[in-house]
Amino acid sequence: MPRFPAPRPAMEHGPAKIIAMCNQKGGVGKTTSTINLGAALAEYGRKVLLVDFDPQGALSVGLGVNPMELDRTVYNLLMERGVNIDDILLKTVTPGMDLLPSNIDLSAAEVQLVTEVARESSLARALKPAMSEYDYVIIDCQPSLGLLTVNALTAAHSVIVPLECEFFALRGVALLTETIEKVRERLNPELELDGILATMYDARTVHSREVLARVVQAFGDQVFHTVIGRTVRFPETTVAGEPITSYASSSVGAAAYRQLAREVLARCPAE
């Protein structure tokens, strides 16, 4: 394991690097990783904007927001003229980390965007005014490869793929990397795969170890050195509505996401 030193706090902020947290398989740790990577980056003095781009609103719920009580969400930002980021931006319990929330309304955007001009670039246009204020923008994608996910990939500079250490999770990675390649060729030449993040790892099981070995064999240096293990703390943090870095600051999970933040800062520095 290489040593990733603690970074110095940023003296000034922006322009932001946009990271899409993407995997078309559900339940692999996308939302958990978005919240806790964002919180760990904020701990290290970076300004972070989290974008809930899933109609299920799991990211918003995980940060203590009730999606059903929201008047305006990312949907309004995408689809309505005159709505800007400040109209829907929410502060989180973590200093330096903000949220663009979402709810079920966003599912309508997938249908409505079909008739829009340059529909794949709608999110990129919406985020542009905030780029100078943040160091990192992390987009929590929905578990599909539909138009919303293509929007996220078109807006992003890079992709992190959380991958559950389980055999069936491996099967979809080829399809996802193919989609990333198509978006790079046709819509966003700057898009890169930052890395594959192994999640829900249980060192006690042969299966987890075998899957991780197979991932490293297939993707080599593209696999993050940091591995996120299974722990009961993660479901608890969702109920508490805050990141593990503040809910259980000295836990193994918090340490893992702090290490991931240092690795991301080393591998994928902001502009």
Summary of the structure (lengths in Angstrom):
residues: 271
radius of gyration: 17.4
end to end distance: 25.9
largest distance: 54.4
contacts: 926
relative contact order: 0.21
helix: 47%
strand: 15%
